[in-house]
Amino acid sequence: MANENLGAARKAKNDEFYTQFHDIEKEMNAYLEYDEDVFSGKTVLLPCDDPEWSNFTKYFAQNFERLGLKKLISTSYAPNSKPKDLNVQPTLFEIESPQFDESKTASNGKIFTLTRDTTGDNIINFDDLEWQYLEGDGDFRSAEISKLRDEADIIITNPPFSLFREFLGWIFETEKQFVIIGSMNAITYLEVFSLIKENKVWLGNGFSSGNAYFSSPSGSTYGSGVFDPSTGLVKFRNVVWYTNIDHGRRHQPLVLMSAAENIKFSKHKEIKGIGYKKYDNFDAIDVPFIDAIPNDFEGLMGVPITFLGKHNPSQFEIIGSYNNGEHGEQLGARKINVTSTGKTIYWNGPVVGGVPLYKRIVIRKRSAAE
């Protein structure tokens, strides 16, 4: 049943994407710059991977000795669990290997491991990867992959977008460090946001200029992704790294102006000469731009969810997520009638001047004593 669910989700969502090498390298460097021994002596698991061409596998295999890894484990899904229109065929690498098994190539995933120099060149790198077929299809929820999770110290991957919530929950069944890619909108899931609020999950260093580009088999797209046939890449504006590994950007305070300075000098017409509007149904001010957060306001503020990419937990406390439904109720927001797209709706998400707004994160400035 797990394999059927996985195959259905991946086929329905077309969320088969491959992360570029330089994006992986840039993200890992952020953790290394903060702690050069972050990977030292660790076993790294790369599930939801395709080891034969995965840039995750390439990065960690090529840098095995520099990072001081103890062991690298990379697993793939069976071809039969992927959308049929991808037409996945065995690679020459697999076919020409002594362990090639025609009866398993379509139905079984593969596991690649790296622990030692197998070629005799006194270097441990990509050429020393050893592989075999998994007993099952590589579904991360299987007992086989869960056992590998339990063995690992750090889990790093780009999981299927459609299974992000379930994948994060799978990680949190154990106390493991992780770095994974997901949609920015996952922040608004109750179970994900609760981990962010409790400071158990935060955003990583991020993609350059907020743009993520993934290679895509057969030109697959998903959600807001835009496929460029000239490059073979899909561009996303709302994809981020989620992690519980510390990095320096997380400790850089935002440089902000006071409320009075924002009203006088802000580059945003919504703030300059006007000030901050209060929500109709919640005791907080709306701050629609991160650089317009007043550094001297002591009350609650609703800010865009992109704030989390710049959040310094020593500077601001996260109070809650302000959306319609359960989120608003948790904050005590009142439900009121508002007009949206010509219809009257009952809404307890952020409302200013009778207009329902997009999702907000509610924050509070920390005092010097905290």
BELQUI-V787968 format. One record per residue. RES is the residue in one letter. SS is DSSP state (h for helix, s for strand, l for the rest). PHI is phi in degrees with one decimal (* if undefined). PSI is psi in radians with two decimals (NA if undefined). Layout:
# BELQUI-V787968
RES:SS:PHI:PSI + RES:SS:PHI:PSI
This chain:
# BELQUI-V787968
M:l:*:-0.67 + A:h:-60.2:-0.74 + N:h:-65.2:-0.67 + E:h:-64.3:-0.73 + N:h:-64.8:-0.75 + L:h:-62.5:-0.84 + G:h:-60.9:-0.71 + A:h:-65.4:-0.75 + A:h:-64.1:-0.79 + R:h:-69.0:-0.64 + K:h:-70.4:-0.74 + A:h:-67.7:-0.62 + K:h:-97.1:-0.27 + N:l:50.5:0.90 + D:l:-110.7:0.81 + E:l:-98.6:1.75 + F:s:-132.7:2.60 + Y:s:-117.5:2.26 + T:s:-78.2:2.46 + Q:l:-77.0:2.58 + F:h:-58.6:-0.80 + H:h:-66.9:-0.48 + D:h:-70.4:-0.69 + I:h:-64.6:-0.81 + E:h:-60.8:-0.77 + K:h:-61.7:-0.74 + E:h:-68.0:-0.80 + M:h:-65.3:-0.59 + N:h:-61.6:-0.55 + A:h:-63.9:-0.65 + Y:h:-76.4:-0.63 + L:h:-68.5:-0.64 + E:h:-65.3:-0.56 + Y:h:-80.8:-0.66 + D:l:-147.4:1.80 + E:l:-65.6:-0.27 + D:l:-103.7:0.29 + V:l:-58.9:-0.56 + F:l:-103.0:-0.07 + S:l:-63.5:2.23 + G:l:70.8:0.23 + K:l:-100.7:2.65 + T:s:-98.0:2.10 + V:s:-105.6:2.25 + L:s:-108.0:2.27 + L:s:-115.8:1.46 + P:s:-82.3:3.09 + C:s:54.8:0.60 + D:s:-113.7:3.00 + D:l:-129.4:1.48 + P:l:-55.2:-0.53 + E:l:-66.2:-0.48 + W:l:-134.4:0.14 + S:l:-70.5:2.32 + N:h:-74.6:-0.40 + F:h:-63.0:-0.84 + T:h:-63.3:-0.74 + K:h:-61.0:-0.80 + Y:h:-60.6:-0.90 + F:h:-73.3:-0.51 + A:h:-71.0:-0.78 + Q:h:-66.4:-0.51 + N:l:-107.3:0.31 + F:h:-52.8:-0.89 + E:h:-74.2:-0.69 + R:h:-62.5:-0.66 + L:h:-80.3:-0.29 + G:l:74.0:0.53 + L:l:-65.3:2.60 + K:l:-86.8:-0.75 + K:s:-158.6:2.51 + L:s:-118.9:2.26 + I:s:-125.6:2.23 + S:s:-131.9:2.26 + T:s:-125.2:2.68 + S:s:-124.3:2.79 + Y:l:-79.5:2.64 + A:l:-68.1:2.49 + P:h:-52.9:-0.61 + N:h:-66.6:-0.30 + S:h:-90.2:-0.03 + K:l:-100.7:2.83 + P:l:-54.5:2.35 + K:h:-62.9:-0.49 + D:h:-71.7:-0.15 + L:h:-75.7:-0.39 + N:l:50.5:0.97 + V:l:-70.8:2.19 + Q:l:-117.8:2.66 + P:l:-60.7:2.46 + T:l:-81.4:2.87 + L:h:-61.6:-0.60 + F:h:-55.3:-0.80 + E:h:-72.9:-0.81 + I:h:-61.8:-0.66 + E:l:-86.1:-0.03 + S:l:-80.3:2.52 + P:l:-58.2:-0.51 + Q:l:-88.6:0.12 + F:l:-57.0:2.30 + D:l:-133.4:1.92 + E:l:-62.7:-0.45 + S:l:-78.0:-0.27 + K:l:-111.0:-0.29 + T:l:-58.8:-0.55 + A:l:-94.6:-0.52 + S:l:-100.2:-0.26 + N:l:-115.4:2.48 + G:l:-76.0:3.13 + K:s:-127.1:2.67 + I:s:-125.1:2.26 + F:s:-110.9:2.36 + T:s:-129.2:2.61 + L:s:-139.1:2.08 + T:l:-140.0:-0.33 + R:l:-152.1:2.96 + D:l:-82.3:1.90 + T:l:-98.7:-0.25 + T:l:-95.0:-0.22 + G:l:81.2:0.28 + D:l:-97.4:0.17 + N:l:64.8:0.39 + I:l:-132.2:2.37 + I:l:-100.4:1.98 + N:l:-152.4:-2.84 + F:h:-55.7:-0.60 + D:h:-67.7:-0.24 + D:h:-97.6:0.07 + L:l:-62.6:2.36 + E:s:-114.1:2.51 + W:s:-138.7:2.79 + Q:s:-157.9:2.95 + Y:s:-78.1:2.49 + L:l:-72.5:2.82 + E:l:-71.9:-0.51 + G:l:-117.8:-2.74 + D:l:-92.3:-0.01 + G:l:91.0:0.08 + D:l:-59.1:2.22 + F:l:-62.5:-0.36 + R:l:-83.1:-0.12 + S:l:-71.7:2.76 + A:h:-62.4:-0.57 + E:h:-64.9:-0.84 + I:h:-75.9:-0.58 + S:h:-63.4:-0.59 + K:h:-65.5:-0.68 + L:h:-66.0:-0.67 + R:h:-58.1:-0.76 + D:h:-65.9:-0.51 + E:h:-76.4:-0.53 + A:l:-77.1:2.77 + D:l:-98.2:-0.64 + I:s:-133.5:2.36 + I:s:-113.8:2.18 + I:s:-135.3:2.24 + T:s:-174.0:3.03 + N:l:-114.3:1.56 + P:l:-72.0:2.85 + P:l:-54.2:2.23 + F:h:-54.0:-0.68 + S:h:-70.7:-0.24 + L:h:-115.8:0.29 + F:h:-57.7:-0.85 + R:h:-59.8:-0.76 + E:h:-68.8:-0.64 + F:h:-66.6:-0.74 + L:h:-63.4:-0.69 + G:h:-62.2:-0.65 + W:h:-63.2:-0.72 + I:h:-62.5:-0.75 + F:l:-78.4:0.05 + E:l:-69.9:-0.32 + T:l:-130.8:2.93 + E:l:-96.3:1.51 + K:l:-122.7:2.64 + Q:s:-81.0:2.70 + F:s:-157.1:2.74 + V:s:-141.3:1.98 + I:s:-135.7:2.75 + I:s:-100.6:2.46 + G:s:-160.4:2.98 + S:s:-69.8:2.49 + M:h:-57.6:-0.58 + N:h:-66.0:-0.29 + A:h:-62.5:-0.35 + I:h:-56.2:-0.58 + T:h:-82.8:-0.12 + Y:l:-65.8:2.36 + L:h:-56.2:-0.80 + E:h:-69.3:-0.55 + V:h:-74.6:-0.80 + F:h:-64.9:-0.61 + S:h:-61.3:-0.62 + L:h:-69.7:-0.65 + I:h:-66.2:-0.78 + K:h:-62.2:-0.64 + E:l:-82.8:0.08 + N:l:64.0:0.58 + K:l:-101.5:-0.27 + V:l:-140.4:2.47 + W:s:-146.3:3.03 + L:s:-83.0:2.57 + G:l:-79.6:-2.85 + N:l:-64.4:-0.67 + G:l:102.7:2.94 + F:l:-86.3:2.67 + S:h:-58.4:2.19 + S:h:56.7:0.36 + G:h:75.5:0.15 + N:l:-106.7:2.20 + A:s:-111.8:2.29 + Y:s:-120.4:2.21 + F:s:-122.5:2.52 + S:s:-75.4:2.59 + S:s:-137.2:2.06 + P:h:-65.9:2.38 + S:h:59.1:0.37 + G:h:66.8:0.56 + S:l:-61.7:2.52 + T:l:-132.3:2.83 + Y:l:-155.3:2.34 + G:l:57.5:-2.14 + S:l:-91.5:0.14 + G:l:-67.2:2.46 + V:s:-119.5:2.10 + F:s:-87.1:2.31 + D:s:-110.1:1.84 + P:l:-63.4:-0.39 + S:l:-73.7:-0.48 + T:l:-109.9:-0.31 + G:l:74.7:0.27 + L:s:-110.6:2.61 + V:s:-107.4:2.23 + K:s:-98.6:2.35 + F:s:-125.2:2.49 + R:l:-101.4:-0.21 + N:l:-122.9:0.66 + V:s:-115.6:2.37 + V:s:-137.5:2.95 + W:s:-95.9:2.33 + Y:s:-109.4:2.46 + T:s:-157.4:2.96 + N:l:-129.5:0.37 + I:l:-102.1:2.32 + D:l:-72.3:2.63 + H:l:-149.7:2.78 + G:h:-64.4:-0.60 + R:h:-60.3:-0.50 + R:h:-68.6:-0.28 + H:h:-110.3:0.18 + Q:l:-90.3:2.03 + P:l:-70.6:2.55 + L:l:-70.2:2.35 + V:l:-91.2:1.99 + L:l:-129.5:2.76 + M:l:-94.7:2.88 + S:l:-72.5:2.97 + A:h:-60.7:-0.77 + A:h:-63.6:-0.71 + E:h:-66.7:-0.66 + N:h:-64.2:-0.75 + I:h:-63.0:-0.57 + K:h:-87.3:-0.66 + F:h:-118.5:-0.12 + S:l:-53.7:2.49 + K:l:-80.8:-0.09 + H:l:-97.8:2.17 + K:l:-65.3:-0.41 + E:l:-70.4:-0.31 + I:l:-112.0:-0.78 + K:l:-60.7:2.17 + G:l:74.0:0.00 + I:l:-118.6:-0.86 + G:l:99.9:-2.83 + Y:l:-107.0:2.33 + K:l:-90.2:2.57 + K:s:-93.1:2.66 + Y:l:-71.5:2.56 + D:l:-70.1:-0.51 + N:l:-125.8:0.30 + F:l:-158.6:2.44 + D:l:-81.8:1.41 + A:l:-162.4:2.81 + I:s:-97.1:2.66 + D:s:-95.3:2.22 + V:s:-119.9:1.68 + P:l:-75.3:-0.14 + F:l:-133.6:2.39 + I:h:-61.7:-0.73 + D:h:-74.1:-0.04 + A:h:-101.8:0.11 + I:l:-64.3:2.15 + P:l:-75.3:2.32 + N:l:-81.5:-0.03 + D:l:-121.5:0.20 + F:l:-88.0:2.22 + E:l:-94.3:-0.21 + G:l:-88.7:-2.89 + L:s:-83.9:2.51 + M:s:-132.4:2.39 + G:s:-97.7:2.15 + V:s:-126.1:2.80 + P:l:-61.0:2.68 + I:h:-65.4:-0.34 + T:h:-66.6:-0.22 + F:h:-55.2:-0.57 + L:h:-62.7:-0.40 + G:h:-72.5:-0.22 + K:h:-123.2:0.17 + H:l:-71.5:2.19 + N:l:-108.2:1.95 + P:l:-63.4:-0.27 + S:l:-83.3:-0.30 + Q:l:-97.3:-0.70 + F:s:-134.5:2.58 + E:s:-102.2:2.36 + I:s:-86.4:2.12 + I:s:-92.8:-0.72 + G:s:-179.7:-3.13 + S:s:-110.6:2.33 + Y:s:-111.4:1.64 + N:l:-136.0:2.96 + N:l:-68.8:2.57 + G:l:98.7:-2.47 + E:h:-61.2:-0.62 + H:h:-61.3:-0.88 + G:h:-61.3:-0.67 + E:h:-65.6:-0.63 + Q:h:-63.6:-0.55 + L:h:-85.4:-0.18 + G:l:84.9:0.35 + A:l:-69.7:2.43 + R:l:-81.3:2.50 + K:l:-83.2:2.28 + I:s:-136.2:2.79 + N:s:-80.6:2.24 + V:s:-134.5:2.83 + T:s:-104.4:2.19 + S:s:-138.8:2.20 + T:l:49.5:0.73 + G:l:80.6:0.06 + K:s:-120.1:2.61 + T:s:-91.1:2.17 + I:s:-127.0:2.71 + Y:s:-95.6:2.03 + W:s:-135.7:2.32 + N:l:-123.4:0.41 + G:l:-85.7:-3.02 + P:l:-66.1:2.26 + V:s:-133.6:2.25 + V:s:-128.6:2.13 + G:l:58.6:0.61 + G:l:80.2:0.04 + V:s:-106.3:2.11 + P:s:-70.7:2.38 + L:l:-107.3:3.03 + Y:l:-75.4:3.08 + K:l:-57.4:2.52 + R:s:-132.5:2.64 + I:s:-102.5:2.28 + V:s:-95.4:2.19 + I:s:-128.6:2.90 + R:s:-139.6:2.42 + K:s:-68.6:2.37 + R:l:-81.0:2.54 + S:l:-80.9:2.86 + A:l:-62.4:-0.46 + A:l:-79.8:-0.27 + E:l:-80.3:NA
